Amino acid sequence: MTYDPQRHHRRSIRLKGYDYTQTGAYFITICAQDRVCLFGEVVDGEMRLNEAGKIVQATWDGLPNHYANIVLDAFVVMPNHLHGIIMLHDPNVGAGLKPAPTETAPTVCKSPDNATPLPKRHGLPEIVRGFKTFSARGINTLRGTPGTPVWQRNYYEHIIRNDDALNRIRQYIADNPLRWAFDRENPTAINPEPEDAWRI
């Protein structure tokens, strides 16, 4: 099956005016350019990463070294996409992780004495952009293809608002290799699942 932009299009559901630097848990999906299977293969329900896939995994694992306000949760690299949960917290007050609220909150930029600069709170779009840049650079160095797009420009994200949703998404991520035959990103899937199969 060839790449079908209508079937494989992930709509952006980013909330207009929402502050994506605020504390919360976010489920993201990022797809390879044109859904090409670059990162390995699924064998007997297990994902086997190739060298490019290992770069993706290492880049994800290294994100907290670049962004002080994140904690990584469930994650999986698939042949042509990845799923992960990123939790943002305020590095100025400690982790205190909780589901993302639905209302915006102001960004703290100064200490209580209004003099000392505080660590920057990076937003989800900035973190995803950094992840794409770092991993693409490593993969293109591996392949000898500098500047070649590795990732699609957009990505899917969902604000996780409660523990039930968090646990359901964690299970969906863990089960993703087992369900590869039905994955809508699988170019050989005959009866692919809906985009929001994690809600089921």
N, C-alpha and C positions, 0 to 999 in steps of 0.2 A: 504494500500500500504506500502510495506517495504522500508527501506532506500536503495536507489540505488546510489552507488558512482559515476556512470557515469552521471546519470541525475542530481544529486545534487552537483556535483563537482563545486566549484567556482574557476576559474582559477585566478592566481595571475597576475595582470597587473602592478605591481610595475615597475616604470621606472628605468632602470639601470643607476646608477650614479646620480640620482635625489636626491637633498638635502631635506629630509622630515622634517627638522627643520625650513625651511624658511616660511615666512609669506604666508598664503593662506588658502583656504577653502577646506576641504576634506570630502567626503561622504564615510562612512564605513558601512559594514555589517559584523556582527559577528554571527556565528551559534553555537548552542549547540552541544556538542559531540554527534555524530550519529543522529543529528536532533531530539533528544528526546524532547517532549513537556514538559519542566520543569517549565515554568514561568507563567502559567495561561491558560486561554482559551478565544476565541473570541465568544461573545454572542451578537446576533443582531447587528453585525457590530462594536461592541465595545470590546476593550481588557480589560479583567478583570484579574488583576495581583493576583497571589497567593503570599505566603510569600517569595518564592524564587524570583519571579518577582519584588517584592518590594525592595529586596536587590539589584537587578540589577539596578533598577531606582535610588535608593539612592546612589549607587556607582557612577553612571554616574553623578548625580547632584553634587557629592562631588569632582569631578576631578579638578575643579579650585582651590580647597584648597591644592592640591598637586603639581599642575603644573601652574606656574605663567603666562605662555605664551599662555594660551588657553581661548577661549570663546566658550561656548556651544550653539548650534543652535537647529534646529528641531531634534526630537528624538522619537522613539517608541520602546517599548518592545513587541515582538510578542511571541506566545507560545514556539517557539524553536529558535528564532533569534532576532536580534535587528538591527535597522537602525539608524544612527545618522550623524550629521554634526558637525565636529570639526573645529574651525577656530584658526589658529596659528598666533600669532603676536610677535613682538620683545618687551619683557618686558622692555627693556632699552630705547625705544623711544615712548612707548605708543601703543594703539591698532592699529590705522591706518589700519583696515582690508581691504583687497582687494583680488580679485581672485588670485589663485596661479599662479605664472609665470611658463613658460616652461623651463627657464634656471636656472642653479644653482647659488646660491649666497653664499659668504663666511660667516661662522659663527663668530659672534662677541664674543670675550672672555674677552676683556679688555676695560676699560674705555678710553675716549679720551686721558687722560694723561698717558695711558699705565701702570698704576700702580694699580688702584683699580679693584678688580675682579667684574665682572658684573653678575647679575642673569643668571643662566644657561637656555639656550633655549632647551627645551625637544622636541625630534622628535616624529612624529606620531607613529612609531613602539614602542617606549618606553612608550608612553601614553597608547596605546592599551594593551601592555603587563601588565602595572600596573593595568589597569581596569580589565583585566581578572583575575589577581592574587587576587586583593582585593575582587572582587565579588565572585570568586570561594571559597575563604576562608570563606566568610560569609555564602554562600549556604551550604558548607560542614559542617560548624559548626551547622547550622540549621538541617541538615539531619543526623548528626552524622556519616559522611562518610569522614573523613580526607584523603586528598590526591587523592580523586577520580576526574578524569577529568570532568570538567563542559563544557568547550569550546573546539571547534576544534582548532588545532594548528595554522592554517592559518586564514586569514580574507580577505575580499574584500575591496578595496579602490579605489576611483576615485578622481582625482584632479579636482576641480571645477574651471573653467577658466573664466566664465562670469556670469552676473546677470540672464540671461535667464535660464541657466543650474541650477543655485542656486534655482531659484523660482520653476522650474519644479521638482527638487529633493525634495524640501520642501513639495510640494503638494503630491508627491508620498508617502512620509513618513506619512503625515497626513491621506492619504486615505488607507494606508496599512491594517488596520483592516477591512475596508469595502470590500477589495479585497481578503480577506483570502481564500475564496473558490477557487480562481484561483492562489494563491501564489505557486510558485515552491517549496517552503520549506514546504508546507502543505502536510503531508503524505497521506491525503485523497483527494487531489485535482485530479480531473478527467482530466481536460484540462488546465494544468498550463501555466502561462504566461512565456515568455522568460526571461532569466537572466537579461537582460538590459531593462526591461519593463519601467523603469523610463525615458528612452530616448524618448518614444513614445509620 
